[in-house]
Amino acid sequence: SEYDKILLINKDGAYKIINVIDKIFAGHDLIWVNKLRDSQVFNVIYRDGSKGMSYVKRFKTPKFILDKEYRLFSKRKNSFIQFIQTISRPTTRPLT
């Protein structure tokens, strides 16, 4: 719908949230794209190029300003996402 947002995540850890549009070039290193949902939890394993070590990061759907690029981790040479997984948390409501 016109109110939906799309989350784009690149291999270098950059991400951007955009409105739904007919056509866009998102780059060659795009590794994840999907409709943005408030109930998603992300699990990411990334390699820090400066230390040569891999790290795990877990986070909820990020806050954002449309069309602004953000980073999941610091930009360093040879840093990249090795694995990404999303989990949709079911919405719960109190029992009455």
Backbone torsions as a table, in degrees:
resi	resn	phi	psi	omega
1	SER	NA	174.6	-179.0
2	GLU	-69.5	-14.8	-179.7
3	TYR	-95.0	-8.2	179.8
4	ASP	-72.1	153.2	176.7
5	LYS	-124.3	149.7	180.0
6	ILE	-113.9	132.6	176.9
7	LEU	-101.5	125.3	178.1
8	LEU	-114.3	126.1	178.2
9	ILE	-121.7	127.4	178.6
10	ASN	-95.1	160.4	-178.4
11	LYS	-61.8	-27.6	-178.8
12	ASP	-83.3	4.9	176.8
13	GLY	94.6	-1.2	177.3
14	ALA	-80.2	141.6	174.5
15	TYR	-138.9	157.8	-177.7
16	LYS	-148.8	143.5	175.5
17	ILE	-110.6	128.9	-178.4
18	ILE	-129.4	161.5	171.2
19	ASN	-72.7	158.5	176.5
20	VAL	-69.6	126.7	177.9
21	ILE	-133.8	166.8	-176.6
22	ASP	-68.3	-41.5	-174.7
23	LYS	-151.7	140.0	177.0
24	ILE	-154.9	145.8	170.3
25	PHE	-95.5	117.6	-173.9
26	ALA	-101.1	-2.4	179.4
27	GLY	104.6	169.1	-176.9
28	HIS	-88.6	-17.4	-176.3
29	ASP	-105.2	24.8	177.0
30	LEU	-70.6	125.8	-179.4
31	ILE	-116.7	-12.5	-179.6
32	TRP	-151.0	132.4	175.9
33	VAL	-146.5	134.3	178.9
34	ASN	-168.8	167.5	175.2
35	LYS	-66.5	135.6	-179.4
36	LEU	-74.3	128.9	178.2
37	ARG	-127.7	138.7	-179.5
38	ASP	-68.6	-21.4	-173.7
39	SER	-94.4	11.3	-176.8
40	GLN	-88.5	143.9	172.5
41	VAL	-118.7	132.6	-178.5
42	PHE	-106.6	137.4	171.9
43	ASN	-116.7	122.3	-176.3
44	VAL	-129.6	134.4	169.0
45	ILE	-112.2	125.1	-179.8
46	TYR	-132.7	155.5	179.3
47	ARG	-103.3	127.5	175.4
48	ASP	-86.2	112.3	-175.3
49	GLY	-64.0	-30.5	-177.6
50	SER	-76.0	-30.4	-179.0
51	LYS	-103.6	-16.9	-179.0
52	GLY	72.7	18.4	-179.0
53	MET	-112.1	154.2	175.8
54	SER	-100.0	144.3	-179.7
55	TYR	-129.3	153.3	176.5
56	VAL	-108.3	135.5	177.9
57	LYS	-132.2	133.9	178.3
58	ARG	-125.6	131.4	-177.6
59	PHE	-154.4	157.9	175.8
60	LYS	-83.6	172.7	177.2
61	THR	-49.8	124.0	-174.8
62	PRO	-71.2	152.6	171.9
63	LYS	-78.5	156.3	-171.0
64	PHE	-159.6	163.3	163.8
65	ILE	-116.6	131.7	-176.6
66	LEU	-55.0	142.4	174.6
67	ASP	61.7	18.7	175.3
68	LYS	-106.3	137.2	-179.2
69	GLU	-86.9	132.9	177.6
70	TYR	-121.2	172.0	179.3
71	ARG	-126.4	139.8	175.0
72	LEU	-80.7	-26.5	177.7
73	PHE	-152.1	166.8	-176.6
74	SER	-60.3	142.4	179.2
75	LYS	-79.5	115.4	177.6
76	ARG	-138.7	154.5	178.7
77	LYS	-61.5	136.7	178.7
78	ASN	67.2	16.3	172.9
79	SER	-88.9	137.6	-179.4
80	PHE	-160.0	161.3	177.2
81	ILE	-81.5	127.6	178.9
82	GLN	-95.0	-30.3	-175.9
83	PHE	-155.0	140.0	174.7
84	ILE	-140.5	137.0	-179.6
85	GLN	-142.5	144.7	176.0
86	THR	-120.5	148.1	176.9
87	ILE	-128.4	126.0	176.2
88	SER	-91.7	119.5	177.9
89	ARG	-79.1	132.0	177.1
90	PRO	-67.7	141.7	176.5
91	THR	-76.6	135.6	-178.9
92	THR	-117.5	153.8	174.9
93	ARG	-134.2	152.0	-176.4
94	PRO	-65.6	146.2	176.3
95	LEU	-74.7	140.0	178.6
96	THR	-114.5	NA	NA
